[in-house]
Amino acid sequence: MIKKIVSICFICMFCGIYAHAEDIEVPSILTDPENGPYVWVSADTGIERIDEKLVWRDKSGNGNHMTVYGAPKVKDRAVNQRPAMELTQASTEQCFSVDFPETYVGDSTVFIVANMKQYGEYKGLFSTNTPNKKKVLNTFEAYFLNNQIETGSLNANSSDINKDYLFNKSDGDLFGKYHNFIITEWGNYTDGVWKSTNFRSYYGSYDKASDKTSLKRMVNSTNRNNGLSVGMFNTYVGLSLGARWDFSGTTPESEYAEAIMFTRALSESEILEVSEYLSEKYFKPFPPTDGIEFEIDAERNDGESESNVTVSMNQIEGSVFDSDYYVIAQLYEDKARTMPKGMIVKKSTDELTFTFDKSLYSTIMALSAFGAADENNIGLNIAHPIER
């Protein structure tokens, strides 16, 4: 059995080795021309030039491409073998932003799959104002004192009328980890006149054990109106990712994989539908189709007659591979590795020390058994092979 397994693995060693992520079925709510998103960006598109401007492409069909400010980079493997836009702390604007053709006042729902890596005051997760329209509306930022993300909103006269705690350290690892942040707000009207805004924030949480997505509703504080109002001042002049209202050194160390904005308040069932799509894409592990999941390191120590090669496996950033796999030492009589001389197979849970005749040479490989019905079906590379 083992020889058959390893023969298949060895043949596959020379197959494609570049990571790529599988396509995820897009729910109809994201492609609905009437009720779909107003802005939808995903790092899958990268940074490109449209109409002579460097932008992050809007996939909503509304042409709301986000202008690139500063020098953000595309990180190829950020989460679940997928890319993200990487922002670094800067003294000038470094963000993505779009000005809306007309100021929008009304209901909204925003999803942001992001990793806020920096725990520092005034570091913006996103804002509804832009570098061109510096009018402070909704801003969501890191708050230093309690290791949390809060919201602040100013009215037309630039007085601070609303503040609210959104996501707190007690809710989990807030910084340095990807989350699906969700914020929805909708107005209360009397005789057609806006009076106040309801506001809710969630995590869209994926649970590996149950393979289910759920909405974890955040408990907002009572500090939101600051004595002057009952809700958010829900006005959008545009949308910015990675900065807050003053755009001066407020970019956090962060990574943005996807952002989706609706100009309506989605129901919880609709929010869950979008969250399930984002979980499937970013948080649910999938087989490593040509994916390189690990880096191999190995140290060879020669004795009088035997060699011991001790292998360590380091999971690379962006990988969520969590299944058992095989580590294999293919042995050869010659240094050119043209004369096979047997092999040693170990499971990932074994002690990864390979002992063999000192006169032999080895190639170390790691191969998956992800989803295999039986062990004959293993064979996809999950690491670049190395020679020892």
Beta strands, then each sheet from edge to edge (+ up, - down):
strand 1: 39-42
strand 2: 47-50
strand 3: 53-56
strand 4: 66-69
strand 5: 73-79
strand 6: 82-87
strand 7: 95-105
strand 8: 108-116
strand 9: 124-127
strand 10: 138-143
strand 11: 148-154
strand 12: 160-167
strand 13: 178-190
strand 14: 193-207
strand 15: 212-217
strand 16: 235-241
strand 17: 254-262
strand 18: 294-302
strand 19: 306-315
strand 20: 325-332
strand 21: 340-347
strand 22: 353-357
strand 23: 361-368
strand 24: 386-387
sheet 1: 1+ 17- 6+ 5-
sheet 2: 1+ 17- 8+ 13- 14+ 15-
sheet 3: 2+ 3- 4+ 7- 16+ 9- 10+ 11- 12+
sheet 4: 18+ 19- 22+
sheet 5: 21+ 20- 23+ 24-
end
